[in-house]
Amino acid sequence: MRYAFWLTPQDSGRTRHEFYGMAVAPGIAAGLHCSYEDAADLAWAQRIWRSLDRAVNTLQPVPGAPRPGRSAPEPRLPAMAPSRPFAVVLALVLAGPAAAGCHHEDTATARASAAALVAQVPLTGPGFPPDAATAKARLAALKVEWGRNWQTYRREEFGRYWSDETDAVGGRNGCDTRDDVLRRDLTELREGDRNRCVVLSGVLLDPYTGKRLPYTYRRASQIQTDHVVALGAAWRAGAYTWTPQRRLEYANDLDVLLAVDKQTNQDKGSRTADKWRPPRRAYWCEYARRYTGIKAKYALSVTAPEKRALQEMLAGCPQ
């Protein structure tokens, strides 16, 4: 199931609420596109589609569905009839919205609409990472204190798996967070024809080491997704006070994430800037800019040694 919601400014000055959903199951590929100026109507469409999502997962699981935390395979439509319960649910759900400002799209149109949504959601926040001067100013404004509540940290506090259901950078575009990171960070990129979210192949020029790392879909690779300010470090710096949704947003914010060398990421762990720096010295400046930008964006504190380390790396940035 894929569904997403977004806002489109109108020439009249009003805001049009757009809703797009796509269902893929054995024998079925259905798309639904709605356009409203009334937010209440949009909320109704959202409830309808989420009901379909629950029905699909309950009555007719998609064969080959990924394990939690893994990227979804490209949708394939086997030559078989859908189960009767699923067909009934789909017919009921699509019939209602069709009479109220929505239209049902065929498979090709639905895929084109999904691809357009993927393309229009930016994978980098505005002004991120900050330039060196901005990063220095933001670093100076951060609260300095020792980390707290380190003993209560659990990875699950930030969500068990990747989630597209957040308002963070890259959220609600219908793609797995890791796929978004790969699409942004890899070169020589080849995306799926049927599912533009899926990266079939590419090459990572690892920022931490300078290594050239190939990537091929469904094959083991030496690429991992790193939280530049690790989840454990964020927890100690203030995330322990956040709501679960805020922590989920942080864990899936593309500004917080980088595709990097697997072994180097494991060596880094949850260590802060005073205890770990990228092996590739040429990346220190950008690393400190990203790190500081994340701390400022989420109002996280820094320790005194951490602040000094960031100041040293920022001092090496080109003037």
Buried (B, 14 or more C-beta within 10 A) or exposed (E): BBBBBBEEEEEEEEEBBBBBBBBBBBBBBBBBBBBBEEEEBBBBBBEBBEEBBEBBEEBBEBEEEEEEEEBBBBBEEEEEEBBEEBBEBBEEBBEEBEEEBBEBBEBEBBBBBBBEBBEEBEBEBEEBBBEBEBBBEBBEEBEEEEBBEEEEBEEEBBBEBBBBEBEBBBBBBBBBBBBBBBBBBBEEBBBBEBBBBBBBBBBBEBBBBEBEBBBEBEEEBBBBBBBBBBBBBBBBBBBBEBEEEBBBBBBBBBBBBBBBBBEBBEEBEBEBBBBBBBBBEEBBBBBBBBBBBBBBBBEBBBBEEBBEBBBBBBEEBEE
